[in-house]
Amino acid sequence: MKYLLAFAFLLASQFIAAQDTTRVIHADSTQLRRDSAIDDRLRIINMNPFFTLHVDSILQYTFEINKPADRYYWYLKNAPVGLKLDKATGTLYFKADKSYFRSGKLKYDVEYKVQMGVQNLQNPMDKVDTFCIIVFYSTEIIPSRVKPTINNVMMLEEGDSVKFKVQCDEGSFPTEQITLLTNIPISDYKAVRKCDDQFEWIVPFDFIKDNDTAKQRQLNLHFIGTDKFYNRDTAIVSLIIKPGIDYSRQNELHRKIQEEVAAYINDLKLTFYVVSSSVKKNKSTRTTFDVTGSTTALAGTVLATTGATETAKDIGKILPSVGLTLVPVKEAVAPSKVQEQNTAAQIRTVIKRLEYLQSENALSGPKDVNVIAKTKKLQDELKQTRFQLIDLPLVEFDPNVSREDADKYFKDPKVNKKYKLKVN
């Protein structure tokens, strides 16, 4: 019994060992198949991911794969201009000619990502897609230039607006930043910070001060372009600015001085009405004395020559003396108002003159180029007139007399005839 148990245990041990050996052999064969599958995959065995190429030099590099090259073809995607890849051999070729860079098709110090790949002619799934980077450089430095889109000199007036772009001619190293410097501080402008930015500015009306002796000012705009190596290029634009007209403000000033002149004319018409009326009343009183004196003298002459009695003749001799006596009485009661009449005539002349100047210096439109001169003319004339009539005596205005009554009296034909210049 013991021997039977030992023999059974020996058989079981050998069976288990045989199974383990089978498993090991099977595992080794599976690993070999996996390793052979990895080795069979398509690979580029000499891939160079980065190329640096000097201008006027030639790039020629042949890529190799781990499989027969006659069964595969090479291709490019999004390649820079002038770059070639031989479909059969995988040779990458490029001649870095200067014309590419001068025309702007290629640029220095820019990383160009070249998409490339290789594919089986029979099996489209058997392929490799990859990329490499090409950078071009040159020892010859072409400076970048800053170019505004206007002339170097511009003529402007206050109130005008200026607007232009600042472009760049890119050289070996692109312009990265643009700085604006001015010889005169300015504000409220749109700054230029990079290429193709637009400069905008409206010239303020107080750019040229009232106390400036110069009739114009020159504003110099310095646009300074800088690349990453701090190489600089400066473009200068000169703006020659002349005084301009702020029509809204000047029209308002003109309107105010016109209203002031009109109000002063109305006051003068009221003064003229009062002064002229007093002269008229005095004249009628003096005329009464003249008629009375003449009548008395004439009656005395008649009685002295035709009187029936001696008493009548004596009265006739006295009456002419009475007529002469009325003359000093007239001067005492109603003295001649020569000064008042001259004053009224002077006031009337001033009124006529101001009305003419007011009409002559009226604006021809909302943008009358002579608005400043017309406003100044009215201001000067009004000041001179007030100075001329500074000794004009104050008169008491009748509250019952309106400005319309005074204006009507001033335009009365009889009044105009009274003060009209008479030529013998």
Long-range contacts (C-beta under 8 A, 24 or more apart in sequence): 42-66, 42-67, 42-72, 42-118, 42-120, 42-126, 42-127, 42-128, 43-128, 44-118, 44-128, 44-130, 47-130, 47-132, 48-132, 49-131, 49-132, 49-133, 50-132, 50-133, 50-135, 51-132, 51-133, 51-134, 51-135, 52-134, 52-135, 52-137, 53-94, 53-96, 53-134, 53-135, 53-136, 53-137, 54-96, 54-136, 54-137, 54-138, 54-139, 55-96, 55-98, 55-101, 55-108, 55-136, 55-137, 55-138, 55-140, 56-96, 56-97, 56-98, 57-95, 57-96, 58-93, 58-94, 58-95, 58-96, 59-92, 59-93, 59-94, 59-95, 59-96, 59-134, 60-91, 60-92, 60-93, 61-91, 61-92, 62-89, 62-90, 62-91, 62-92, 63-90, 63-91, 63-92, 63-118, 64-90, 65-90, 65-118, 65-128, 71-120, 71-121, 71-122, 72-118, 72-119, 72-120, 72-121, 73-118, 73-119, 73-121, 74-116, 74-117, 74-118, 75-116, 75-117, 75-118, 75-119, 76-114, 76-115, 76-116, 77-115, 77-116, 77-117, 78-113, 78-114, 78-115, 79-114, 79-115, 79-116, 80-106, 80-112, 80-114, 80-134, 81-105, 81-106, 82-106, 83-114, 83-134, 85-116, 90-118, 92-116, 94-134, 96-136, 101-136, 101-138, 104-170, 106-136, 107-136, 107-170, 107-174, 108-136, 108-137, 108-138, 108-172, 108-173, 109-135, 109-136, 109-137, 109-172, 109-173, 110-135, 110-136, 111-135, 112-136, 138-172, 140-172, 141-171, 141-172, 141-173, 141-231, 142-171, 142-172, 143-171, 143-172, 143-231, 143-233, 144-168, 144-169, 144-170, 144-171, 144-172, 144-173, 144-174, 144-175, 144-225, 144-227, 144-231, 144-233, 145-169, 145-171, 145-225, 145-233, 145-235, 146-175, 146-178, 146-195, 146-223, 146-224, 146-225, 146-233, 146-234, 146-235, 147-235, 148-199, 148-223, 148-235, 148-237, 150-237, 152-236, 152-237, 152-238, 153-237, 153-238, 153-240, 154-237, 154-238, 154-239, 154-240, 155-240, 155-242, 156-203, 156-239, 156-240, 156-241, 156-242, 157-203, 157-241, 157-242, 157-243, 157-244, 158-203, 158-204, 158-205, 158-206, 158-207, 158-208, 158-241, 158-242, 158-243, 158-244, 158-245, 158-246, 159-202, 159-203, 159-205, 159-244, 159-245, 159-246, 160-202, 160-203, 160-244, 161-200, 161-201, 161-202, 161-203, 162-199, 162-200, 162-201, 162-202, 162-203, 162-239, 163-198, 163-199, 163-200, 163-201, 164-198, 164-199, 164-237, 165-196, 165-197, 165-198, 165-199, 166-192, 166-195, 166-196, 166-197, 166-198, 166-199, 166-223, 166-235, 167-195, 167-196, 168-195, 168-196, 168-225, 173-227, 173-228, 173-229, 173-231, 174-227, 175-225, 175-226, 175-227, 175-233, 176-226, 176-227, 176-228, 177-225, 177-226, 178-223, 178-224, 178-225, 178-226, 179-223, 179-224, 179-226, 180-221, 180-222, 180-223, 180-224, 181-221, 181-222, 181-224, 182-219, 182-220, 182-221, 182-222, 183-218, 183-219, 183-220, 184-217, 184-219, 184-220, 186-219, 192-223, 195-225, 203-239, 203-241, 203-244, 205-244, 205-246, 205-249, 207-241, 208-241, 208-242, 208-243, 215-242, 215-243, 216-240, 216-241, 216-242, 216-243, 217-241, 245-367, 245-369, 245-371, 245-372, 247-366, 247-367, 247-371, 250-371, 250-372, 250-375, 251-363, 251-366, 251-371, 253-375, 254-363, 254-371, 254-374, 254-375, 254-378, 257-375, 257-378, 257-379, 257-382, 258-358, 258-362, 258-378, 260-382, 261-354, 261-357, 261-358, 261-378, 261-381, 261-382, 262-358, 264-354, 264-382, 264-385, 264-386, 265-351, 265-354, 265-355, 265-358, 266-403, 266-406, 266-407, 268-347, 268-350, 268-351, 268-354, 268-389, 269-351, 269-403, 269-406, 269-407, 269-409, 269-410, 270-397, 270-401, 270-403, 270-406, 271-347, 271-392, 271-395, 272-344, 272-347, 272-348, 272-351, 272-406, 272-409, 272-410, 273-401, 273-405, 273-406, 273-409, 273-410, 274-395, 274-396, 274-397, 274-398, 274-401, 275-340, 275-343, 275-344, 275-347, 275-395, 276-344, 276-409, 276-415, 278-337, 278-340, 279-337, 279-340, 279-341, 279-344, 282-334, 282-335, 282-336, 282-337, 282-340, 285-333, 285-334, 286-330, 286-334, 286-336, 289-326, 289-327, 289-329, 289-330, 289-333, 289-334, 290-330, 292-323, 292-326, 293-323, 293-324, 293-326, 293-327, 293-330, 294-323, 295-323, 296-320, 296-322, 296-323, 296-326, 297-323, 297-324, 343-392, 343-393, 344-419, 345-419, 346-389, 347-389, 347-392, 348-410, 348-419, 350-385, 350-388, 350-389, 351-410, 353-381, 353-385, 354-381, 354-382, 354-385, 357-381
